[in-house]
Amino acid sequence: MDLLAYTPQKTFSQIHLLTLADCTCDEVMQMLSAAVKFKSLQKKGIAHEVLKGKSVGMYFTKPSARTRVSFEVGIHQLGA
């Protein structure tokens, strides 16, 4: 399946993502499609700031510098 050309079945609603079990298959496909599109833009050197002006909260139950740093890099790349 070509995620760049994915056509959603319905408009994605704003949700708090706690577990993928709460999402429909279409919502998961939309999230993956968006991720592929953002990665494609990044590889082409096109800036995108989806999270500009937004705050992101992260909560980890166990200390993990590698996980924290990976999330921080991703959040920074999206403009937060």
Phi and psi in radians as a Rosetta constraint file:
Dihedral C 1 N 2 CA 2 C 2 CIRCULARHARMONIC -1.542 0.35
Dihedral N 2 CA 2 C 2 N 3 CIRCULARHARMONIC 1.816 0.35
Dihedral C 2 N 3 CA 3 C 3 CIRCULARHARMONIC -1.201 0.35
Dihedral N 3 CA 3 C 3 N 4 CIRCULARHARMONIC -0.434 0.35
Dihedral C 3 N 4 CA 4 C 4 CIRCULARHARMONIC -1.159 0.35
Dihedral N 4 CA 4 C 4 N 5 CIRCULARHARMONIC -0.510 0.35
Dihedral C 4 N 5 CA 5 C 5 CIRCULARHARMONIC -1.810 0.35
Dihedral N 5 CA 5 C 5 N 6 CIRCULARHARMONIC 0.220 0.35
Dihedral C 5 N 6 CA 6 C 6 CIRCULARHARMONIC -1.100 0.35
Dihedral N 6 CA 6 C 6 N 7 CIRCULARHARMONIC 2.302 0.35
Dihedral C 6 N 7 CA 7 C 7 CIRCULARHARMONIC -1.886 0.35
Dihedral N 7 CA 7 C 7 N 8 CIRCULARHARMONIC 2.041 0.35
Dihedral C 7 N 8 CA 8 C 8 CIRCULARHARMONIC -1.172 0.35
Dihedral N 8 CA 8 C 8 N 9 CIRCULARHARMONIC 2.618 0.35
Dihedral C 8 N 9 CA 9 C 9 CIRCULARHARMONIC -1.343 0.35
Dihedral N 9 CA 9 C 9 N 10 CIRCULARHARMONIC -0.590 0.35
Dihedral C 9 N 10 CA 10 C 10 CIRCULARHARMONIC -2.613 0.35
Dihedral N 10 CA 10 C 10 N 11 CIRCULARHARMONIC 2.866 0.35
Dihedral C 10 N 11 CA 11 C 11 CIRCULARHARMONIC -1.107 0.35
Dihedral N 11 CA 11 C 11 N 12 CIRCULARHARMONIC 2.371 0.35
Dihedral C 11 N 12 CA 12 C 12 CIRCULARHARMONIC -1.239 0.35
Dihedral N 12 CA 12 C 12 N 13 CIRCULARHARMONIC 2.276 0.35
Dihedral C 12 N 13 CA 13 C 13 CIRCULARHARMONIC -1.628 0.35
Dihedral N 13 CA 13 C 13 N 14 CIRCULARHARMONIC 2.617 0.35
Dihedral C 13 N 14 CA 14 C 14 CIRCULARHARMONIC -1.266 0.35
Dihedral N 14 CA 14 C 14 N 15 CIRCULARHARMONIC 2.118 0.35
Dihedral C 14 N 15 CA 15 C 15 CIRCULARHARMONIC -2.310 0.35
Dihedral N 15 CA 15 C 15 N 16 CIRCULARHARMONIC 2.841 0.35
Dihedral C 15 N 16 CA 16 C 16 CIRCULARHARMONIC -1.664 0.35
Dihedral N 16 CA 16 C 16 N 17 CIRCULARHARMONIC 1.984 0.35
Dihedral C 16 N 17 CA 17 C 17 CIRCULARHARMONIC -1.440 0.35
Dihedral N 17 CA 17 C 17 N 18 CIRCULARHARMONIC 1.829 0.35
Dihedral C 17 N 18 CA 18 C 18 CIRCULARHARMONIC -1.837 0.35
Dihedral N 18 CA 18 C 18 N 19 CIRCULARHARMONIC -0.620 0.35
Dihedral C 18 N 19 CA 19 C 19 CIRCULARHARMONIC -2.702 0.35
Dihedral N 19 CA 19 C 19 N 20 CIRCULARHARMONIC 2.527 0.35
Dihedral C 19 N 20 CA 20 C 20 CIRCULARHARMONIC -1.173 0.35
Dihedral N 20 CA 20 C 20 N 21 CIRCULARHARMONIC -0.339 0.35
Dihedral C 20 N 21 CA 21 C 21 CIRCULARHARMONIC -1.096 0.35
Dihedral N 21 CA 21 C 21 N 22 CIRCULARHARMONIC -0.407 0.35
Dihedral C 21 N 22 CA 22 C 22 CIRCULARHARMONIC -1.448 0.35
Dihedral N 22 CA 22 C 22 N 23 CIRCULARHARMONIC -0.146 0.35
Dihedral C 22 N 23 CA 23 C 23 CIRCULARHARMONIC -1.736 0.35
Dihedral N 23 CA 23 C 23 N 24 CIRCULARHARMONIC 2.612 0.35
Dihedral C 23 N 24 CA 24 C 24 CIRCULARHARMONIC -1.384 0.35
Dihedral N 24 CA 24 C 24 N 25 CIRCULARHARMONIC 2.885 0.35
Dihedral C 24 N 25 CA 25 C 25 CIRCULARHARMONIC -1.036 0.35
Dihedral N 25 CA 25 C 25 N 26 CIRCULARHARMONIC -0.714 0.35
Dihedral C 25 N 26 CA 26 C 26 CIRCULARHARMONIC -1.094 0.35
Dihedral N 26 CA 26 C 26 N 27 CIRCULARHARMONIC -0.715 0.35
Dihedral C 26 N 27 CA 27 C 27 CIRCULARHARMONIC -1.134 0.35
Dihedral N 27 CA 27 C 27 N 28 CIRCULARHARMONIC -0.706 0.35
Dihedral C 27 N 28 CA 28 C 28 CIRCULARHARMONIC -1.122 0.35
Dihedral N 28 CA 28 C 28 N 29 CIRCULARHARMONIC -0.757 0.35
Dihedral C 28 N 29 CA 29 C 29 CIRCULARHARMONIC -1.095 0.35
Dihedral N 29 CA 29 C 29 N 30 CIRCULARHARMONIC -0.661 0.35
Dihedral C 29 N 30 CA 30 C 30 CIRCULARHARMONIC -1.139 0.35
Dihedral N 30 CA 30 C 30 N 31 CIRCULARHARMONIC -0.704 0.35
Dihedral C 30 N 31 CA 31 C 31 CIRCULARHARMONIC -1.132 0.35
Dihedral N 31 CA 31 C 31 N 32 CIRCULARHARMONIC -0.768 0.35
Dihedral C 31 N 32 CA 32 C 32 CIRCULARHARMONIC -1.150 0.35
Dihedral N 32 CA 32 C 32 N 33 CIRCULARHARMONIC -0.686 0.35
Dihedral C 32 N 33 CA 33 C 33 CIRCULARHARMONIC -1.094 0.35
Dihedral N 33 CA 33 C 33 N 34 CIRCULARHARMONIC -0.769 0.35
Dihedral C 33 N 34 CA 34 C 34 CIRCULARHARMONIC -1.084 0.35
Dihedral N 34 CA 34 C 34 N 35 CIRCULARHARMONIC -0.729 0.35
Dihedral C 34 N 35 CA 35 C 35 CIRCULARHARMONIC -1.084 0.35
Dihedral N 35 CA 35 C 35 N 36 CIRCULARHARMONIC -0.749 0.35
Dihedral C 35 N 36 CA 36 C 36 CIRCULARHARMONIC -1.134 0.35
Dihedral N 36 CA 36 C 36 N 37 CIRCULARHARMONIC -0.694 0.35
Dihedral C 36 N 37 CA 37 C 37 CIRCULARHARMONIC -1.143 0.35
Dihedral N 37 CA 37 C 37 N 38 CIRCULARHARMONIC -0.762 0.35
Dihedral C 37 N 38 CA 38 C 38 CIRCULARHARMONIC -1.090 0.35
Dihedral N 38 CA 38 C 38 N 39 CIRCULARHARMONIC -0.738 0.35
Dihedral C 38 N 39 CA 39 C 39 CIRCULARHARMONIC -1.129 0.35
Dihedral N 39 CA 39 C 39 N 40 CIRCULARHARMONIC -0.690 0.35
Dihedral C 39 N 40 CA 40 C 40 CIRCULARHARMONIC -1.103 0.35
Dihedral N 40 CA 40 C 40 N 41 CIRCULARHARMONIC -0.770 0.35
Dihedral C 40 N 41 CA 41 C 41 CIRCULARHARMONIC -1.092 0.35
Dihedral N 41 CA 41 C 41 N 42 CIRCULARHARMONIC -0.726 0.35
Dihedral C 41 N 42 CA 42 C 42 CIRCULARHARMONIC -1.087 0.35
Dihedral N 42 CA 42 C 42 N 43 CIRCULARHARMONIC -0.762 0.35
Dihedral C 42 N 43 CA 43 C 43 CIRCULARHARMONIC -1.117 0.35
Dihedral N 43 CA 43 C 43 N 44 CIRCULARHARMONIC -0.518 0.35
Dihedral C 43 N 44 CA 44 C 44 CIRCULARHARMONIC -1.471 0.35
Dihedral N 44 CA 44 C 44 N 45 CIRCULARHARMONIC -0.094 0.35
Dihedral C 44 N 45 CA 45 C 45 CIRCULARHARMONIC 1.408 0.35
Dihedral N 45 CA 45 C 45 N 46 CIRCULARHARMONIC 0.298 0.35
Dihedral C 45 N 46 CA 46 C 46 CIRCULARHARMONIC -1.592 0.35
Dihedral N 46 CA 46 C 46 N 47 CIRCULARHARMONIC 2.108 0.35
Dihedral C 46 N 47 CA 47 C 47 CIRCULARHARMONIC -1.254 0.35
Dihedral N 47 CA 47 C 47 N 48 CIRCULARHARMONIC 2.432 0.35
Dihedral C 47 N 48 CA 48 C 48 CIRCULARHARMONIC -2.448 0.35
Dihedral N 48 CA 48 C 48 N 49 CIRCULARHARMONIC 2.311 0.35
Dihedral C 48 N 49 CA 49 C 49 CIRCULARHARMONIC -2.193 0.35
Dihedral N 49 CA 49 C 49 N 50 CIRCULARHARMONIC 1.157 0.35
Dihedral C 49 N 50 CA 50 C 50 CIRCULARHARMONIC -1.029 0.35
Dihedral N 50 CA 50 C 50 N 51 CIRCULARHARMONIC -0.596 0.35
Dihedral C 50 N 51 CA 51 C 51 CIRCULARHARMONIC -1.727 0.35
Dihedral N 51 CA 51 C 51 N 52 CIRCULARHARMONIC 0.238 0.35
Dihedral C 51 N 52 CA 52 C 52 CIRCULARHARMONIC -1.017 0.35
Dihedral N 52 CA 52 C 52 N 53 CIRCULARHARMONIC 2.247 0.35
Dihedral C 52 N 53 CA 53 C 53 CIRCULARHARMONIC 1.399 0.35
Dihedral N 53 CA 53 C 53 N 54 CIRCULARHARMONIC 0.073 0.35
Dihedral C 53 N 54 CA 54 C 54 CIRCULARHARMONIC -1.817 0.35
Dihedral N 54 CA 54 C 54 N 55 CIRCULARHARMONIC 2.765 0.35
Dihedral C 54 N 55 CA 55 C 55 CIRCULARHARMONIC -1.950 0.35
Dihedral N 55 CA 55 C 55 N 56 CIRCULARHARMONIC 2.518 0.35
Dihedral C 55 N 56 CA 56 C 56 CIRCULARHARMONIC -2.164 0.35
Dihedral N 56 CA 56 C 56 N 57 CIRCULARHARMONIC 2.236 0.35
Dihedral C 56 N 57 CA 57 C 57 CIRCULARHARMONIC -1.868 0.35
Dihedral N 57 CA 57 C 57 N 58 CIRCULARHARMONIC 2.385 0.35
Dihedral C 57 N 58 CA 58 C 58 CIRCULARHARMONIC -2.180 0.35
Dihedral N 58 CA 58 C 58 N 59 CIRCULARHARMONIC 2.399 0.35
Dihedral C 58 N 59 CA 59 C 59 CIRCULARHARMONIC -2.315 0.35
Dihedral N 59 CA 59 C 59 N 60 CIRCULARHARMONIC 2.123 0.35
Dihedral C 59 N 60 CA 60 C 60 CIRCULARHARMONIC -2.051 0.35
Dihedral N 60 CA 60 C 60 N 61 CIRCULARHARMONIC 2.283 0.35
Dihedral C 60 N 61 CA 61 C 61 CIRCULARHARMONIC -1.314 0.35
Dihedral N 61 CA 61 C 61 N 62 CIRCULARHARMONIC -0.401 0.35
Dihedral C 61 N 62 CA 62 C 62 CIRCULARHARMONIC -2.222 0.35
Dihedral N 62 CA 62 C 62 N 63 CIRCULARHARMONIC 2.515 0.35
Dihedral C 62 N 63 CA 63 C 63 CIRCULARHARMONIC -1.176 0.35
Dihedral N 63 CA 63 C 63 N 64 CIRCULARHARMONIC 2.253 0.35
Dihedral C 63 N 64 CA 64 C 64 CIRCULARHARMONIC -2.662 0.35
Dihedral N 64 CA 64 C 64 N 65 CIRCULARHARMONIC 1.777 0.35
Dihedral C 64 N 65 CA 65 C 65 CIRCULARHARMONIC -1.099 0.35
Dihedral N 65 CA 65 C 65 N 66 CIRCULARHARMONIC -0.675 0.35
Dihedral C 65 N 66 CA 66 C 66 CIRCULARHARMONIC -1.099 0.35
Dihedral N 66 CA 66 C 66 N 67 CIRCULARHARMONIC -0.784 0.35
Dihedral C 66 N 67 CA 67 C 67 CIRCULARHARMONIC -1.139 0.35
Dihedral N 67 CA 67 C 67 N 68 CIRCULARHARMONIC -0.778 0.35
Dihedral C 67 N 68 CA 68 C 68 CIRCULARHARMONIC -1.066 0.35
Dihedral N 68 CA 68 C 68 N 69 CIRCULARHARMONIC -0.811 0.35
Dihedral C 68 N 69 CA 69 C 69 CIRCULARHARMONIC -1.129 0.35
Dihedral N 69 CA 69 C 69 N 70 CIRCULARHARMONIC -0.719 0.35
Dihedral C 69 N 70 CA 70 C 70 CIRCULARHARMONIC -1.057 0.35
Dihedral N 70 CA 70 C 70 N 71 CIRCULARHARMONIC -0.757 0.35
Dihedral C 70 N 71 CA 71 C 71 CIRCULARHARMONIC -1.141 0.35
Dihedral N 71 CA 71 C 71 N 72 CIRCULARHARMONIC -0.723 0.35
Dihedral C 71 N 72 CA 72 C 72 CIRCULARHARMONIC -1.091 0.35
Dihedral N 72 CA 72 C 72 N 73 CIRCULARHARMONIC -0.707 0.35
Dihedral C 72 N 73 CA 73 C 73 CIRCULARHARMONIC -1.110 0.35
Dihedral N 73 CA 73 C 73 N 74 CIRCULARHARMONIC -0.824 0.35
Dihedral C 73 N 74 CA 74 C 74 CIRCULARHARMONIC -1.062 0.35
Dihedral N 74 CA 74 C 74 N 75 CIRCULARHARMONIC -0.750 0.35
Dihedral C 74 N 75 CA 75 C 75 CIRCULARHARMONIC -1.146 0.35
Dihedral N 75 CA 75 C 75 N 76 CIRCULARHARMONIC -0.702 0.35
Dihedral C 75 N 76 CA 76 C 76 CIRCULARHARMONIC -1.114 0.35
Dihedral N 76 CA 76 C 76 N 77 CIRCULARHARMONIC -0.706 0.35
Dihedral C 76 N 77 CA 77 C 77 CIRCULARHARMONIC -1.135 0.35
Dihedral N 77 CA 77 C 77 N 78 CIRCULARHARMONIC -0.439 0.35
Dihedral C 77 N 78 CA 78 C 78 CIRCULARHARMONIC -1.591 0.35
Dihedral N 78 CA 78 C 78 N 79 CIRCULARHARMONIC 0.061 0.35
Dihedral C 78 N 79 CA 79 C 79 CIRCULARHARMONIC 1.669 0.35
Dihedral N 79 CA 79 C 79 N 80 CIRCULARHARMONIC 0.090 0.35
